[in-house]
Amino acid sequence: MHATDQESLDAASEDFGHLIRRRPAAVYRPGSARDVAAAVRWALERRMPVAARGQGHSVYGRSQAEDGLVIDMSGLCGVHAVEADHVTVGGGATWQSVLDAALPHGLTPPVLTDYLDLSVAGTVSAGGVGGMTFRSGFQSCNVVKLEVVTGEGEIVTCSADRHAELFDAVRAGLSQFGIITRAVLRLVRAPEMVRLHTLLYPDHRTMTADQRRLLSTGQVDYLEGAIRPHPSGWQHVVEVGVWYPADSPPDDDRTLAGLSDIRAQAESVDLPYRELFQRLSKLESLLRAAGTWQDPHPWLHSFVPDTAADDLVTELLATLGQEDFGEFGRIVLYPLRPAHASSPLLRLPDGEIAFLCSLVQFPANDPELADKLVKTNRTVYDRIRGLGGCLYPVSAVALTQPDWKHHYGPLWPAVENAKTRFDPHHLLTPGQGMFPTG
Ligand SMILES: Cc1cc2nc3c(=O)[nH]c(=O)nc-3n(C[C@H](O)[C@H](O)[C@H](O)COP(=O)(O)OP(=O)(O)OC[C@H]3O[C@@H](n4cnc5c(N)ncnc54)[C@H](O)[C@@H]3O)c2cc1C
């Protein structure tokens, strides 16, 4: 039932980060929740660690299980019934397949990540943030129901009304409490078209001031931003999207009123809604063609309090080397409202506004350099922590249990209780280092 051939084991020893390599004893590709439950019970009898693998886009071994069992969820990738306000999908489905199924019905998930070849379960387990988060929260907050296999091999269907403790633990629970085999996701009306404005700024303080303004105008539907390496220094960019029906274009004067961007350099394009989310796939094709998609990706993602964001970025720009970002790298920087996050285990800073601050680096393919950048990530993470910020734990940072206790703060006892209840033998997702065994 389990694959132990070299090719399968090699594939499951790697991830998108290419920083950590842990070899499992076996890989299993289930076709149903019952298969997943049987596999977990099989591992339980042997006290073997277990990790689910979606699309393998972790950057630090989070879907690896040394000498354990990797459950490759790609066989459960179906997108089932699309209803008026929800869709049912398998735990291995990608956001691309969800969008492709929903759009013909004029529907979309309320929040999409920038890149859609991520598994639904992989992002729901972490949070799932994107350009619509400022309005609609995280992907983990837009889940109606989950079917989960616990660390004891039990299949449980949970929602806000049924087994709510498991529902609250699994959403943004970093795969510590169960494997998602099926998810019911919220859908909303999809726009036909997007007008995407790309606005340039002289510096990051002017950029974030406008992002805060855009957050509160109620005029925009999509809001992101990035600071990109550029031959003339760093380039500060805000992306603003406005949804519209094809026969009724939006009023740009109204959208852009009062902003302080360098208007002569602003660009606007009209895109079918689906195209907005294909931009990273195009980048992927470029990087694959250049052979650099397989290079190390020491990415760091965090949420920073509004009050600390500007000064932190000043420090980052002064200390980080542009060359380590590569041609396509960037510091992703955009605001969201922590109050919109309704999955209890998501950790966000206090305050009305927080900024996603991500170091998306494409350094040269040099293991020593990658190692140095992971160490820098630790320094940056400690700084962010000191400023009241939180790690977005899809990052290339090694975390110890004391780090996790700090991360969860007053929620740590609830996390421990949920672990004891749903994965008492600490089988699931050892790659997070949250509940080390042995
Ligand atoms: C190019 C790129 C762009 C990205 N853009 C964004 C973005 O815009 N927003 C954002 O929030 N994140 C983004 N991410 C980060 C991404 O959300 C996380 O890395 C996510 O965990 C990846 O899920 P996966 O299935 O692809 O990866 P995997 O490595 O397969 O899985 C990730 C984690 O989820 C667990 N998991 C997988 N399947 C299941 C399951 N069925 N049940 C329970 N746990 C499971 C794994 O064990 C692992 O711990 C991006 C990553 C990449 C590489």
The ligand as an ORCA input file, in Angstrom:
! r2SCAN-3c Opt
* xyz 0 1
  C       5.015     30.665     -5.068
  C       4.309     30.741     -3.741
  C       3.378     31.736     -3.524
  C       2.719     31.811     -2.285
  N       1.782     32.792     -2.112
  C       1.101     32.839     -0.955
  C       0.094     33.815     -0.754
  O      -0.187     34.655     -1.617
  N      -0.583     33.787      0.433
  C      -0.329     32.859      1.401
  O      -0.993     32.867      2.433
  N       0.625     31.953      1.235
  C       1.362     31.923      0.102
  N       2.337     30.988     -0.047
  C       2.639     30.081      1.076
  C       1.698     28.878      1.068
  O       0.408     29.278      1.447
  C       2.119     27.824      2.069
  O       3.423     27.437      1.818
  C       1.171     26.626      2.009
  O       1.299     25.936      3.222
  C       1.470     25.741      0.851
  O       0.572     24.679      0.760
  P       0.947     23.449     -0.185
  O      -0.099     22.436     -0.140
  O       1.309     23.943     -1.518
  O       2.303     22.945      0.474
  P       2.703     21.644      1.327
  O       4.151     21.831      1.615
  O       2.319     20.404      0.638
  O       1.862     21.756      2.652
  C       1.978     22.855      3.509
  C       1.585     22.458      4.939
  O       0.231     22.046      4.936
  C       0.126     20.712      5.401
  N      -0.916     20.041      4.634
  C      -0.919     19.736      3.314
  N      -2.073     19.104      2.992
  C      -2.784     19.004      4.143
  C      -4.056     18.448      4.467
  N      -4.811     17.865      3.538
  N      -4.487     18.551      5.746
  C      -3.745     19.163      6.700
  N      -2.526     19.671      6.451
  C      -2.064     19.604      5.185
  C       1.495     20.092      5.182
  O       1.727     19.005      6.069
  C       2.397     21.280      5.464
  O       2.593     21.423      6.859
  C       3.024     30.890     -1.248
  C       3.980     29.896     -1.464
  C       4.621     29.818     -2.698
  C       5.658     28.757     -2.888
*
